[in-house]
Amino acid sequence: MKVFLALGTRVHFQSKMGRAKKTRKFAEMKRMITPSDGRIKKNKKEEKEKAVDKLGRKITEVTKANSALFFQHNTALGPPYKVLVDTNFINFSIQNKLDLVQSMMDCLYAKCTPYVLDAVIAELEKLGPKFRLALKTAKDPRFERIPTDTTYADDELVKLVTQHRCYIVATNDRDLKRRIRKIPGVPIMSIVNHKYTIERMPEAWGAPR
């Protein structure tokens, strides 16, 4: 015998077993814990702390050292230098009336190739017509374009130089500089006293003494 209720719940009466069998309502979703839930993070942290090998020694994770580094010296850097340009570096260069490519060469006394991320282009496009000159500069044919997954320029820059230590980062952003300084072997180019200077690269002629 079958009975249909008004809310769409179907109840089966079984004479042999003597109990009612309920089915779920239509389009009712199963409750799930989100990946960002605090309970999951807490459990993972506890598992890491408790992780031990067969001999009872505690297991710790150590980041792999980059093969281009000899202690703090980056052997992957060399002319022609690859310079990753940030959004505000282009704006400050225009304000100080500096040609990016020529000023880079004057600073490093070597050939330089400016690289610009798609995220930087996206940021300049969002800023509107006030920064159209900076956008035109970023789209210069002398600049190499690097595709990115997101439009967060700072995060993409940090991710790229962490994976590939063959770049110099050109920026005047204090927060980004702080993040780059934590990555060994990555020089930072910035504008000081209306000219380009470079830090963490003492062998360069344009570096501050």
N, C-alpha and C positions, 0 to 999 in steps of 0.2 A: 504494500500500500504506500503511495507517494502523496505528500502534501506540499504545495507551493505556497510560500509566504509572500507578503506584499513587498518586502524589502529585497527580494531577490535571493534569499537564503533558502536552499533546498534541504529538506530533512527527510531522511530515509528511515522508515520504521522496519526493523527486522524482527520477524516473529520468532525465529529460532534463537538468536543471540539475546534478544530482549533488551537491546540498547539502541539509542538514536545516534546516527552518524551525521555529523554536520560538515558541510563543505564551506569554503571561504566565500566571502562576498565578492562580487564581480569588481575588478579593478582595484582591489585592496592591495597596497604595497607592503612588502616585507621591511621591517625596521632594520637598518644597517648602521654600523658605527662608521663615522667618517674617518678617512686616513689621518686627519689632523687632530683627532681626539686625544686628549691629554692622557687617557688611560693606556693607550697603545704606546705612546712615547715613553711613559713611565716604565712599562713592562720591558721595552727594548733596552732602556738604560740599565735596568736591573740585570737583564740577560748578559749585557756586555761586561758589567762589573763582576758577574759570577763566572764568566767564561774562563775555563781552565783546560789545559791539555791532559793527555793520558798520565803524565808524570806528576800532575798536580800543580804545575806552574801556571801563573796567571798570564792570559793572552792579552797583549796590547797591540793596537794598530799604529803603525808608523807610516807617514806619507813617504812615498818613493822619491828619492833624490833625482833631480833632473840631470840627464846625461851631459848636457851642455855646460854644466857648472863645474869649475875646479875650485872648491871651497866657495868663496863669494865671487870669484872671477867668472864671467860669462864668456865662454870661448865661441859661442854662436854669433856674437856681435862682430860685425866688420863691414867695411865699405863694399858696395853701396848700402848705406844704412836704411833700414825700414822704419819709418816714423808713423806711429798711430796717432792721428790728430783727433782731439776732443772738440766738442761744440764750442766751449768758451774760449779755447785757444785760437780758433778762427776769428771769433769776435774781437778778442784782445789784439790780435795781429792787425786787423783792419783799423781799430782805434789808434794803434801806434804807427800806422802807415808802413807796415812791414810786409814785404813779399815773402810768402811762406817758404818757397823752395830755395830762393836765394839766401834768405836769412839762416835757414838750416845749414846750408853749405858753408856760410861764413862762420857759423858756430862750430861745426865739426871738421871743417877743412877737408871735406870728402863729399862724394856724390850721395844725395839723399833722395829716397823715394817716399813721398807722403802717401799714407794709406788712410782711407776714411771708411767707417762702418756704415751700413745701411741704416742702423739705429740713429746715427748722428745726423744723417740726411733727413730722417723722419722727424727728429727733434727740431731741426731748423725749419722744416715745412710747417710744423705746428706753431712755431713762434710768430708766423704771419709776415706781412709785407715789410715790417720794420727791419727784418733780418734777411731781406732778399739778396743783398750784396754778399753776405756770408754764405748763403745757399748757392749763389752763383760761383763763389770761390771753391766751395766743396765739390761742385760738379765739374771742376776744371779737368780737362783731359789728361793732365799730368798726374792727377791723383788716381791711385788704384782703389777700386771698390771691393769691400769684403762683405758678403751676405751674412745676415744675422737672423736668429730665430725670433727674437723679441725686439721691442722698440726702446728698451732700457739701455741707454748707451754706456753708462758707468759699469753696470753688471756685465755687459757683453765685452767691454774692454778688459776687465779684470779676468774674466773667464778665458779670453783669448791669450793674454800674456802669461797666464798660469800654465796653459797647455803648451804654448810655443814661446820660448824665451829669446826669440830672434828679433824682437821689436823694441823700439824706444817709444815711450808714451809721452806725447806732448799735451800738457794740460796745465791750467792755472787753478783748478778746483782743489781746495784744501782737503776735502773729504776723500776725493779720489786719490790724491797724493798719499794720504795716510794709508789707504788700502794698498796702493802699489808698493809702498816702502816695506810692507810685510812680505812681499814676494822677492826673494833674493835674486840678484842678477838682472834686474829690469831698471835701466836708467830712466830718469824723468827730465823732460825738457820743459822749460817754462820761460815766461817773459819777465825780466828784471831790468829796470832802468832803460826801458825802450829798446832792449835787445834780447836775443835768445841766449839762455844759459842752460847748462845741463848738470845734473847732479848724479852721483853714484857711477861716474864714468871718468875717473881721474886722468886717464891717458888721453882724453880729448883736449885739444888746445883751447876750446871755448869754455872748459869747465872752470868753476870758481876755485881759487887756491885757498 
